[in-house]
Amino acid sequence: MAGSAKQFVVAVDDDFRVRESIESLVESAGYAPLMFSSAEEFLQSGTLLGARCLITDVRMPGINGIELQRRIRTERPELPVIFISAHNDDETRQRAFDEGAANFLYKPFDAVELLEAIRVALANPQ
């Protein structure tokens, strides 16, 4: 459980069903979910400073997940980023970790595995 003070977990994914699944999962674990359909929408929302963990898809129209991670590093270098991807691409996975990713999961992701990744990320900010 996240504790009495809700921690904002942000998810950015262009697939509504994935956002819906993450939102339900995050909320059931006691966190406060914030969902965005694009990196641009998230960056313009003004919620970056309140986020405690970011879950993002790798491949999205416009700004992709790797570029999103790069952009937020200037303001929030400690923000843990968990990637989720439907594409088994070792090069992209390695690039994400080289740039500080907290975790990298493949779709369809296991709910328990994602919750554990969030728990670990929140316990060990970068």
C-alpha positions in Angstrom: 0.0 0.0 0.0 1.2 3.4 -0.8 0.4 4.8 2.6 -1.9 7.5 3.8 -0.5 10.3 1.5 -1.3 9.3 -2.0 1.6 9.2 -4.4 1.0 10.3 -8.0 1.9 7.6 -10.5 1.8 9.0 -14.1 1.2 6.8 -17.1 1.7 7.9 -20.7 0.5 5.6 -23.4 -1.4 6.2 -26.7 -3.5 3.1 -26.2 -6.7 3.8 -24.2 -7.0 0.2 -23.0 -3.5 0.2 -21.6 -4.1 3.5 -19.8 -7.4 2.1 -18.4 -5.7 -1.1 -17.2 -2.8 0.8 -15.6 -5.2 3.4 -14.0 -7.2 0.6 -12.4 -4.2 -1.3 -11.2 -2.4 1.8 -9.8 -5.6 2.9 -8.0 -6.2 -0.5 -6.5 -2.8 -0.4 -5.0 -3.5 2.9 -3.2 -1.6 5.2 -5.5 -3.1 8.3 -7.3 -3.1 7.6 -11.1 -2.7 10.4 -13.6 -3.2 9.2 -17.2 -2.1 10.9 -20.4 -2.4 9.8 -24.1 0.8 11.5 -25.2 4.1 12.8 -24.0 3.1 16.2 -25.2 -0.1 16.1 -23.1 1.8 15.1 -20.0 4.6 17.8 -20.5 1.9 20.5 -21.0 -0.2 19.4 -18.0 2.0 20.9 -15.3 2.0 17.7 -13.3 5.7 16.8 -13.7 6.8 18.2 -10.4 4.0 16.3 -8.5 4.8 12.9 -10.1 6.5 10.3 -8.1 6.8 7.6 -10.8 6.4 7.7 -14.6 5.2 4.7 -16.6 5.6 5.3 -20.3 5.2 3.4 -23.6 8.2 3.4 -25.8 6.6 3.9 -29.2 4.1 6.7 -29.5 3.2 9.3 -32.1 5.1 12.5 -31.6 7.5 12.4 -28.7 8.4 8.7 -27.9 9.1 7.4 -24.4 12.9 7.6 -24.7 12.7 11.2 -25.7 10.2 11.9 -22.9 12.7 10.5 -20.4 15.4 12.7 -21.8 13.2 15.8 -21.6 12.1 15.3 -18.0 15.7 14.6 -16.8 16.5 18.3 -16.8 13.8 19.1 -14.3 13.4 15.8 -12.5 16.5 13.7 -12.8 15.4 11.6 -9.8 12.0 10.7 -11.2 11.8 6.9 -11.7 10.8 5.9 -15.2 9.3 2.5 -16.0 9.0 1.6 -19.7 6.4 -0.7 -21.2 6.6 -1.8 -24.8 4.9 -4.3 -27.1 8.1 -4.5 -29.1 10.9 -6.8 -28.0 13.8 -4.5 -29.0 17.0 -5.1 -27.0 18.7 -2.0 -28.4 15.8 0.3 -27.2 15.7 -1.5 -23.9 19.4 -1.0 -23.4 19.2 2.7 -24.4 16.4 3.2 -21.8 18.5 1.7 -19.1 21.6 3.6 -20.2 19.6 6.8 -19.7 18.5 5.8 -16.2 15.3 3.8 -16.6 14.1 2.2 -13.4 12.6 -0.8 -15.2 11.5 -2.0 -18.6 8.5 -4.4 -19.1 7.0 -5.9 -22.1 3.3 -5.9 -23.1 1.2 -7.6 -22.1 2.7 -6.8 -18.7 2.0 -8.8 -15.6 0.0 -6.7 -13.0 2.0 -8.1 -10.1 5.3 -7.4 -11.9 4.3 -3.8 -12.7 3.1 -3.1 -9.1 6.4 -4.5 -7.8 8.3 -2.2 -10.3 6.4 0.8 -9.0 7.0 -0.2 -5.4 10.7 -0.5 -5.9 10.9 2.7 -8.0 9.1 4.7 -5.2 11.3 3.1 -2.5 14.5 3.9 -4.4 14.3 7.2 -6.3 17.2 7.6 -8.6 
